[in-house]
Amino acid sequence: MKVSRAWLAEYIEGPLPPPDDLAERLTFLGLEVEAIERPGDAYEKRVVVEVRQCSPHPQADALRVCEVFDGTELIQVVCGAPNVREGGHYVLARPGAVLPDGTTLASAEIRGVPSHGMLLSPRELGLGDDHSGLLEVGEGVAPGTTAAHFLGVDDVVFVLGVTPNRPDALSHIGVARDLAAALELPLRLPGTDVEEAGGPVEEAATLRLEDAVRCPRYSARVVESIAVRPSPPWLAARLLACGVRAINNVVDVTNYVLLELGQPLHAFDLDRVEESTVVVRRAREGETLRTLDEVERRLDPDDLVIADASRPIALAGVMGGANSEVHSETRRVLIESAYFEPTGIRHTARRHGLHTEASHRFERGADPEITAIAASRAAALLAEFAGGTVRAGVLDAYPTPIPTPTPRLRWERTTQVLGLAIPPARQKAILGRLGFEVVEEDAEGVRVRAPSFRTEMEREIDLIEEVARVYGLEHVPATLPRLSVEEGTLPAERAAAALERDRRDEVVRRLHLAARAAGLLEVVNYSFLSPEEVEATLAPAKAGAPGSEAAPLELPWDRPIRIANPLSAEQSVMRTLLLQSLLSNLRRNLRAGVEDLGLYEIGRDYLPGPDGIAMEHERIGGVLMGRRCLGGWNVAERQVEYWDAKGIVEALLAAVGLDAPQVTWALAGAARPWLHPRSGTLVAVEGRPVGWLGEVHPLVRERFDLPREVVAFELDLDALVAVARLLPEYRGVPRFPPVLRDLAVVVDEAVPAGMVAALLREPTKEAARLGARVAEVRLFDVYRGEQIGPGKKSLAFAVRYQADDRTLTDAEAAALHQALVARLASELGAELRR
């Protein structure tokens, strides 16, 4: 939003601070100044001149040789404009001036006659498209006056970053209101008195409001006998300084009121509106509309339109239609000023890929009480600039007035929140200057009615924020929080909750570090996506793919929670797995030419609960695609594989103090249908499930357009926090040497090696009797072949036995070893390989 300092000054009774101080004041008011522009710089080397002599060019009938006076000297200029005359005042661009098309002027000979500059048309001043003649300057403007001063743009323009909750600040009046409150100066509102003529407006136009939900209020005025022509130079220049191109006086007036009051307006050529009837309704099946950008749009039945007796003539709150556009022959206009329901406008704008100044404001919430005022303001300006007459009265349909909140503010609560004592009278005065109306008051506080342009003011904390930003956030002292160390001042429940938060924060910090150390890039995704993306991750189960069709889903991953008011169909449901967002990330990157990538995210997924309340789970998830090793002269190129994902999961677990003895791995089978049956793995810590990993199923990759191998993992953050060992346990350096033994056992193919290793690590009665333990178990070989038969595999482990008080004898080690062999035989049917 661009705001002119000179324009603001018209609405504030009193001097404004210098530009830099004003920018700081605006920023502390919550209207951050992102840049400061000086539009007058665009009119450098341009001055008002008077033509003292004008004679025919000796070599060209269409040209004139002019002697112009710039207040100091006479300058010779060759001009071909038809309206140049002696005594006329125009704008001269001196040599060195840069025109809007980028041309830099220089002295030159034109058909043998020297010319030292150029007299300018409105187009050459950037004030519209009119190039039919020179811009006429009133004779009351003295020669030598700079063009910037004459046009009123020797000014400062602030570029504001207005947050979505402040639609009222998308206007000069809205910004001026805040400034006037902060500077404790009176606010001066523009006049809206209209000199009416002719018959009542109802005789010129008819209004039918058929959808009062999507359009709670619709106001309109009719102006007749207008002349469409260029706007006054000052108006065109003011619009241009605020980033709006001048078109003609009718359109420029609607844009001027938009920037002034914040109310979007639209002008219809009333003679092109069938039966002079305006109907506010939903679009009908099959209807189309060619909008002002010359695009033929097929309307959706959910689109709100402005129609005449037979057809749509505007996409309500977004863009007008070409079939009712104001043109050079327009003589009667209907000025629309309405309040449209924000959600509907947002849906329509997104559906048609449009974002206009009007939709930008309506999406955030306009002021329903200003529609008739804005229409009257525009009608008065049109009567002045277009020579029109305004019909008596306003067409105004407002069946159900929109109530405004009435929050209560306690004086003491303001002090508690801000740590600053602001007198109650000062707080009340601030709210009053911001437009809040007192509805009840007592010694402890006040209840106020929020103004119609601030309907988001619903809570006490909202009022405290208003008081704070106007009083001055720079006055809020920096103080440390007051703490008490007396016994019992912190309830046990709060203390436990604080410790749990600290523990969770530490787990998250370590996971971030470990994921980055593994070469993964962090992504932050929206939690909503399309139903097709959710369905794609469950494609193997839906298609009955081998290994995925046998078991029902463990959780309702196939029943995403639908969003009541989605931004688009592509973001209409909540994700049920982080994997869905991460695979979408890979797809976007692959389309952009990024083929080798590893990503991770810490975020939430959402599943429907049994009582209708969403179940939220925070997890860390990751994906890898492409080459894990790029290759070089001394190393071969390598694509990502299952073991890369397993290694990253092991690193994440190790980062929170969980290593091999506590972790078990088991084939997922059909429990995780988005994983390939050959590698899908469930991860558990001390018997508690914490996540999964594996290769993404080919059917899932196909649905996400991922031709290359992808591996993925997810770990449950709540589970990790519960089992994490954040404080390392000290274990002394062994004083006595260990005894090493190899153990090779034959087990069924379905028995995971991790299960065998876990049984080897568990203490036996023999170990307890001997005061010894298994210090390490390491798998070093896997064998399948004819020697052990089909459906079997041989697992070879290196086992390290240790006692803390002595060196184990061979007999003791043999007893420990035999106890382990007996356990494996008893629980797994394992046989010792000979």
HELIX and SHEET records of a PDB file:
HELIX    1   1 ARG A    5  ALA A    9  1                                   5    
HELIX    2   2 PRO A   19  PHE A   28  1                                  10    
HELIX    3   3 PRO A   39  TYR A   43  5                                   5    
HELIX    4   4 ARG A  123  LEU A  125  5                                   3    
HELIX    5   5 ALA A  147  LEU A  151  1                                   5    
HELIX    6   6 PRO A  167  ALA A  169  5                                   3    
HELIX    7   7 HIS A  172  LEU A  183  1                                  12    
HELIX    8   8 VAL A  201  GLU A  203  5                                   3    
HELIX    9   9 PRO A  233  ALA A  241  1                                   9    
HELIX   10  10 ASN A  249  LEU A  261  1                                  13    
HELIX   11  11 LEU A  270  ARG A  272  5                                   3    
HELIX   12  12 GLU A  274  SER A  276  5                                   3    
HELIX   13  13 ALA A  322  SER A  324  5                                   3    
HELIX   14  14 PRO A  342  ARG A  351  1                                  10    
HELIX   15  15 GLU A  357  ARG A  364  1                                   8    
HELIX   16  16 PRO A  368  ILE A  370  5                                   3    
HELIX   17  17 THR A  371  PHE A  385  1                                  15    
HELIX   18  18 TRP A  411  LEU A  418  1                                   8    
HELIX   19  19 PRO A  424  ARG A  433  1                                  10    
HELIX   20  20 GLU A  460  TYR A  471  1                                  12    
HELIX   21  21 LEU A  473  HIS A  475  5                                   3    
HELIX   22  22 ALA A  492  ALA A  517  1                                  26    
HELIX   23  23 PRO A  531  THR A  537  1                                   7    
HELIX   24  24 ALA A  539  ALA A  543  1                                   5    
HELIX   25  25 ALA A  569  GLN A  571  5                                   3    
HELIX   26  26 LEU A  578  ARG A  591  1                                  14    
HELIX   27  27 TYR A  642  ALA A  655  1                                  14    
HELIX   28  28 ALA A  660  GLN A  662  5                                   3    
HELIX   29  29 GLY A  669  ALA A  671  5                                   3    
HELIX   30  30 PRO A  698  ARG A  703  1                                   6    
HELIX   31  31 LEU A  717  VAL A  723  1                                   7    
HELIX   32  32 ALA A  753  ARG A  761  1                                   9    
HELIX   33  33 LYS A  765  LEU A  770  1                                   6    
HELIX   34  34 ASP A  810  LEU A  828  1                                  19    
SHEET    1   A 3 LYS A   2  SER A   4  0                                        
SHEET    2   A 3 VAL A 157  GLY A 161 -1                                        
SHEET    3   A 3 GLU A  32  GLU A  37 -1                                        
SHEET    1   B 5 LEU A  74  CYS A  79  0                                        
SHEET    2   B 5 ALA A  60  PHE A  69 -1                                        
SHEET    3   B 5 ARG A  46  HIS A  57 -1                                        
SHEET    4   B 5 HIS A  89  ALA A  93 -1                                        
SHEET    5   B 5 MET A 118  LEU A 119 -1                                        
SHEET    1   C 2 ALA A 108  ILE A 110  0                                        
SHEET    2   C 2 VAL A 113  SER A 115 -1                                        
SHEET    1   D 5 GLU A 196  PRO A 200  0                                        
SHEET    2   D 5 THR A 389  ALA A 392  1                                        
SHEET    3   D 5 ARG A 217  GLU A 224 -1                                        
SHEET    4   D 5 VAL A 333  TYR A 339 -1                                        
SHEET    5   D 5 LEU A 265  ASP A 269 -1                                        
SHEET    1   E 4 GLU A 196  PRO A 200  0                                        
SHEET    2   E 4 THR A 389  ALA A 392  1                                        
SHEET    3   E 4 ARG A 217  GLU A 224 -1                                        
SHEET    4   E 4 LEU A 395  ALA A 397 -1                                        
SHEET    1   F 5 THR A 206  LEU A 209  0                                        
SHEET    2   F 5 THR A 277  ARG A 282  1                                        
SHEET    3   F 5 LEU A 304  ALA A 307 -1                                        
SHEET    4   F 5 PRO A 312  LEU A 315 -1                                        
SHEET    5   F 5 MET A 319  GLY A 320 -1                                        
SHEET    1   G 2 THR A 288  ARG A 290  0                                        
SHEET    2   G 2 GLU A 296  ARG A 298 -1                                        
SHEET    1   H 3 ARG A 408  ARG A 410  0                                        
SHEET    2   H 3 GLY A 445  ARG A 449 -1                                        
SHEET    3   H 3 GLU A 437  GLU A 441 -1                                        
SHEET    1   I 7 LEU A 521  GLU A 522  0                                        
SHEET    2   I 7 LEU A 597  PRO A 608  1                                        
SHEET    3   I 7 ALA A 614  MET A 625 -1                                        
SHEET    4   I 7 VAL A 710  ASP A 716 -1                                        
SHEET    5   I 7 ARG A 688  GLU A 695 -1                                        
SHEET    6   I 7 THR A 681  VAL A 685 -1                                        
SHEET    7   I 7 VAL A 663  LEU A 667 -1                                        
SHEET    1   J 2 PHE A 528  LEU A 529  0                                        
SHEET    2   J 2 VAL A 573  MET A 574 -1                                        
SHEET    1   K 2 ARG A 627  CYS A 629  0                                        
SHEET    2   K 2 ARG A 638  GLN A 639 -1                                        
SHEET    1   L 4 ALA A 772  TYR A 783  0                                        
SHEET    2   L 4 LYS A 792  ALA A 803 -1                                        
SHEET    3   L 4 VAL A 739  ASP A 748 -1                                        
SHEET    4   L 4 GLU A 831  LEU A 832 -1                                        
END                                                                             
